[in-house]
């Protein structure tokens, strides 16, 4: 243990600790750099928070009291409240940027920026309009219109009125407008909502900081709503969901951390009347984990915390070894070394069965799965060695001479071993298992494993409706070696996505509206050609206009994204020493294969669907663990046949199958489908269940064994069974399968045929 601990401390400072679920995806030909770019965009998306502030119609009462008051006064009060809210938010150390106001100066600078770099924003629709034969007639109509506001300076410098058209085009699809210098959107009822866009810094992505930020904003919202009861404030952001999930898990872990140790300590102390078994149980678990971590870190250059977290479920198996040994020592006149000699053979068979199953998993081509198998094998092996080598020195004498409830458990064994009772129980379990296997369905959707609060969900949907965006988003990542190539590919993609949108393959898309340098140069030539032709056509109508040529300046990406217009798209652009990248956001994709084909048809594009990626992860591991379950049962049959003969081995394997069937039956009754986490519960169930069968069939004194198994069962229920009350569905599925299965395994263990061999 000391050697393994030293290895772990040394190696953990030299290896990579990976905690992302996406790291469990099968490795493709993509290099780590591409993954880093994708991770950067995900981080940016998760750092966005949106607030929407509005005032209800109850203010009409105040208007009635003051006849001179009008809607403008009320609106200004909303803006003042928004400014106060934004100023308080700026005090937070976790905020990188806040956008809630646009001054008149900024609006003028934006208009001037668009006018200066006209060719950077011309899209295909506007080009077709300018290229049309009747465009000169449209110019003529605007010139003679009394409401168009066309000046002589505009005619001279922009005869085609490109700047005027761009001002309309750039804001055409936006649901946000500027009122009194603030960003405003309206809902279906016409209610105005003032918007505040917040970007969090990197520190805010940690759990503790997310909790602090959310608590601060909630307190601020409560304070404002207390001072202004008619004000409503909505919020939307990944940080809100992250804090909810973390705080919920923390409360559950704290509760379980208080209940579980007290319950286990009380139970083991009640059975043994000594604290030594409690200490030894903890010691065997720590020995297994420390040695497993040392060996795993010595072999692998990176450790996946998610896989290691899954491996910790093996603790439910290794705890039982000490409980069996300490229970068998009660009332024994023989030495502790003589007791362990009797226990070594059944204990070894139980361990070998588990190791054989994990040995097959160790051969998996998936690195994370083989890592999990090695960790579990080492934990089981060294925990067992701790029981055999160390514990006899501490269990030479226990104070308790008799086991509690011996009469009750003797009566239980006599009752359940009656032929009619045994056959009836097995028949019921068979019927339930057959029903479960026939109706077995699986679920790999990660979104269904965590139920989010209705309050946060309703606020998100409301803000989505204000911004006219969808919660069902997909992405296309564009990468290139230089900016010009990057924006060339962006233009090709936009052209194909526009066609796909017209064909109904997706609802909408958001892409950077800036053109590449090549397109800007071509469009400049195009504008001058059209200007000369329109000027000639207007001359034929009696208008002799001398308009200046278009002297187009090339807009660079750095200048665009540093402007007030480009700031809206800055999160979609990423550049470093090696490549440049753009992210295109897709809304409500109805033809996934069609969009994937579009992405694959252009070099440097990759379709991203994080929910689909996670679903593939869970599906892949669910299928792997299903094979593990069958391999585990094959090992049970093989080892048991070698140990007790084929007939009794088939009975033991059949009982294990019934335990699985009953676990799946109860899982379906609770409204859940088979998923990765429930399969993990089934694997642990097989490991614990085979222990029950081996120790019960190998025992000389049935009452002692059934009490030992019952103690092990109860400790498992206290450590894992209480997770049934978790609010996280993934944890609940794991607990349901394990609890139901081990209770079934406990009942069936009393019906196991006795082993005739010594």
Helices and strands as residue ranges (DSSP letters): H 2-12, E 16-18, G 21-24, H 32-46, E 48-55, G 57-59, H 60-65, H 71-89, E 95-99, H 104-116, G 118-120, H 124-131, H 135-144, H 152-157, H 162-170, E 177-179, E 182-186, E 192-200, G 202-205, H 207-227, E 231-237, H 238-272, H 276-299, E 302-304, H 305-311, G 312-314, H 315-329, H 336-362, H 367-385, I 386-390, G 391-393, H 406-416, H 419-438, G 446-449, H 454-467, E 473-480, H 483-502, E 506-510, H 517-540, H 557-561, G 566-572, E 573-575, E 580-589, H 592-600, E 605-608, H 610-644, H 646-669, H 676-698, H 702-719, G 721-725, H 729-749
